[in-house]
Amino acid sequence: MAGPGFDNIFNKMKEVTKQAANETNKAAKAAKLKMTVMSLNTEKTRHLQTVGQRTYTLFAENQTIDGKLLQEKVMEELKQIERIEERIKELEAEIADLQTGQHVNVTDVTGGEEKPREEG
């Protein structure tokens, strides 16, 4: 028959396991968000390349660059880039929140009393 000490250790083990699973889930979510940021950066690069290609094409056709005409030709790409940058900022803030929230509370699982070990 298991005594109260065994129950205490078992309950603490369950708590630590649950906390570890929670931290693993947070890490997995942060990794997924980082992959999304990488994908968005790739998309942003494609838009920037399109802006550059359109700018060069305009120059090659006219041997000059008309700012108003250039703006007309690249405005949609620039708007897409702005939207992507905003989304990246949102995702990076979410990643930072997840990472700063990762904290493991260390306790002594061998003693009868619950005394969290002070960190610092």
C-alpha positions in Angstrom: 0.0 0.0 0.0 1.4 3.4 -1.0 1.7 6.0 1.7 1.1 9.8 1.6 4.7 10.4 0.6 4.3 8.3 -2.5 1.0 10.1 -3.4 2.8 13.4 -3.0 5.7 12.4 -5.3 3.2 11.0 -7.8 1.1 14.2 -7.8 4.2 16.3 -8.3 5.4 14.1 -11.1 2.0 14.5 -12.8 2.3 18.3 -12.3 5.8 18.4 -13.7 4.8 16.3 -16.7 1.8 18.5 -17.4 4.0 21.6 -17.2 6.6 20.0 -19.5 3.9 19.2 -22.0 2.6 22.8 -21.9 6.1 24.1 -22.5 6.6 21.7 -25.4 3.3 22.9 -26.9 4.4 26.6 -26.5 7.8 25.7 -28.2 6.0 23.9 -31.0 3.7 26.9 -31.6 6.6 29.3 -31.6 8.4 27.1 -34.1 5.3 27.1 -36.3 5.0 30.9 -36.1 8.7 31.2 -37.0 8.2 29.1 -40.1 5.3 31.4 -41.1 7.5 34.4 -40.7 10.1 32.7 -42.9 7.5 32.1 -45.5 6.3 35.7 -45.3 9.8 36.9 -45.7 10.2 34.8 -48.9 6.9 36.3 -50.2 8.2 39.8 -49.4 11.4 39.1 -51.3 9.4 38.1 -54.3 7.4 41.3 -54.2 10.6 43.3 -53.8 12.1 41.5 -56.9 9.0 42.4 -58.8 9.3 46.1 -57.9 13.0 46.0 -59.0 12.1 44.2 -62.2 9.3 46.7 -63.0 11.6 49.6 -62.2 14.3 48.3 -64.4 11.9 47.6 -67.3 10.5 51.2 -67.0 14.1 52.5 -67.1 15.1 50.3 -70.0 12.1 51.4 -72.1 12.5 55.1 -71.5 16.1 55.6 -70.4 14.6 57.6 -67.5 12.4 56.9 -64.6 9.1 58.8 -64.3 8.2 58.7 -60.6 4.5 58.9 -61.1 4.5 56.1 -63.8 6.8 54.0 -61.6 4.4 54.5 -58.6 1.5 53.3 -60.7 3.4 50.2 -61.8 4.6 49.1 -58.4 2.0 50.4 -56.0 0.1 47.1 -55.5 3.4 45.4 -54.8 4.4 48.0 -52.2 1.0 47.6 -50.5 1.5 43.8 -50.4 5.0 44.4 -48.8 3.5 46.7 -46.2 0.8 44.1 -45.3 3.4 41.4 -45.1 5.6 43.5 -42.8 2.7 44.2 -40.5 1.9 40.5 -40.3 5.5 39.7 -39.5 5.5 42.2 -36.7 2.4 40.6 -35.2 3.8 37.1 -35.5 7.2 38.2 -34.0 5.3 39.8 -31.0 3.4 36.6 -30.5 6.6 34.6 -30.6 8.2 36.9 -28.1 5.1 36.4 -25.8 5.4 32.7 -26.1 9.1 32.7 -25.3 8.9 35.0 -22.4 6.1 32.9 -21.0 8.2 29.8 -20.9 9.1 29.3 -17.3 9.5 26.1 -15.3 8.7 26.3 -11.6 11.3 24.2 -9.8 10.1 22.5 -6.6 11.5 19.9 -4.3 9.6 16.7 -5.0 11.3 14.6 -2.2 10.1 16.6 0.8 6.8 16.4 2.5 6.2 20.2 2.4 5.6 22.1 -0.8 8.3 24.8 -0.8 9.1 26.3 -4.2 12.8 26.8 -4.8 13.6 30.5 -5.2 15.1 31.3 -8.5 17.5 34.1 -9.1 
